[in-house]
Amino acid sequence: MIRISALALIIAALSVSVASAQEKVSIVEAIDASGNIRINQPQALLRLLEYVPAQIVSDDETSSSHERPHQATNTRTGYRVQVFDDNNPRTARSQAEAAHNRISAEFPHLRSYLSFNSPYWRVKVGDFRTRAEAEAAMAEIRQAMPGLGAYLRVVRDKINIYE
């Protein structure tokens, strides 16, 4: 009698586990199944996604065309003069900022770019279409700042085209 009730209990347990296994749908089947996906999001999130700070808009609209700095209208491959490059985690950032400030003060007609691409801090100058233009600027920088001579090199980069 105990054997029969134990056997009945085992058969019942197996039938329940098989039935529940058939009801479960794997995630792959759910993704591959046809149907519509509905995303519910609060209206506040939509407003944040559409939000444009008024300060940015008003700065562009209130400044006159001769006061507004030229804005890049396009980018292309060109050349820049790299004036600083270091990866020392303790000093590279401050040295890069110092080099950027010195170059900006000494050569205001050349745009300078400070960038961090882990682990390197780099300062690049100019938006030159040809290598010859970049080399001429590099010679001018080398003459004015001989201390940067070890870092100076012409590099290929995405440059900004200004009108």
Beta strands, then each sheet from edge to edge (+ up, - down):
strand 1: 72-86
strand 2: 112-117
strand 3: 120-128
strand 4: 153-162
sheet 1: 2+ 3- 1+ 4-
end
